[in-house]
Amino acid sequence: MARVIVTPEKQAALSSEGASGYLTINLAALARNYAKLSSILAPARAGAVVKADAYGLSAERVAPALYRVGCRQFFVAQFAEAARLRALLSVDAQVFVLNGLQPGNEGPCAEGGIIPVLNSLEQWRSWRATAKRLKRTLPAVLQFDKGMSRLGVPLEERGPLSVETAGQGNVEILFIMSHLASADELDSDQNDDQLAQMKRIAEEFPRLDICFANSGGILLGKSYHGVLARPGIALYGGAPTTKGGNPMEAVVRLDVAVVQTRTVPAGAKVGYSGAHIAVSETRLATIAAGYADGLPRSLSGRGAVHYRGTRLPIVGRVSMDSITVDITALPEGTLKLGSLVEVLGPHQTLEDVARDAGTIAYEILTNLGDRYHREYR
Ligand SMILES: *Cc1c(COP(=O)(O)O)cnc(C)c1O
């Protein structure tokens, strides 16, 4: 069984920065996940979704690492994210804004070489007007919405587009896209329905390529691949689907330091509101991360941390800056001030923590706080 390795470097890094949590982000594993998805997709290509600061792992570190292994299409949610990313990447990388074109952003978007995903007729027309005004050809992506009611031209409104894009003039549509609502459920009927819709749209825009699949969609098979996929969570080691195991390699590891240990008698109350009462004499450790560090309060009395393979259950409420765990299962004296326990790692995956917290891996990842010492490998 893999051991939690507390190297002298780790301890030194912890003490030198005064940090008490240690987040390791394995960029080599990220690159291998990209390569794995690319080989499943070939001859279609894999882009990368690096919105929300690359799911909390730092777009500044993640995007160049993916660029080095061949990724050229990067998707973010917002214009401000795109502008920051654009400055980091070579000109042959493309940066797309999923949330679309905001009024007033047309000029900066065009000048900044950022590619909007056009989500309505209004956005399409304003991008076309911008191109005309600048006397340039501007690139864009056209998104259709069917099945999510979220972003994209509603299918019912696409009528004018097939005519207008035929004589598209100075807007170059690079591809059309849509987003799957249930791609993490391999057997959902909604996937087939959305694929059928997408095929129908593709017939109306026969010259245009298709970009359809997120992480889960990549595992749904060739018919979902189009020319380009948009994986996010799978790159970061999250499971692309809810069933069938996780083929991806873990990218994130989180160890947190013990800041106090104690033994309490039967009947002792633990944490806020006395939500936990010790049934017998119990040894406890308080670790230095709480809900302000992205460990949801819903882990109260449910989740756990691990030490060299031993599960240490969370007792009582998760506090803002700390969590108390029951360490009675470990030989006395095993954990001391400064010892590190595993929150995410070989014994506890993102999905484990997410399940205990009643949420999804995406939410755990994107909330990992900035009080941890971060190491990029
Ligand atoms: C976030 C997002 C993705 C990435 O989804 P994952 O499930 O993380 O792979 C892809 N496409 C769109 C439109 C998104 O908003």
The ligand as an ORCA input file, in Angstrom:
! r2SCAN-3c Opt
* xyz 0 1
  C     -17.097     23.276    -18.268
  C     -17.394     22.926    -19.660
  C     -16.737     21.841    -20.287
  C     -15.820     20.887    -19.540
  O     -16.606     19.912    -18.917
  P     -15.964     18.691    -18.116
  O     -17.138     17.915    -17.664
  O     -15.187     19.288    -16.990
  O     -15.093     17.949    -19.054
  C     -16.946     21.637    -21.637
  N     -17.798     22.430    -22.328
  C     -18.467     23.457    -21.761
  C     -19.392     24.265    -22.589
  C     -18.298     23.721    -20.413
  O     -18.999     24.724    -19.841
*
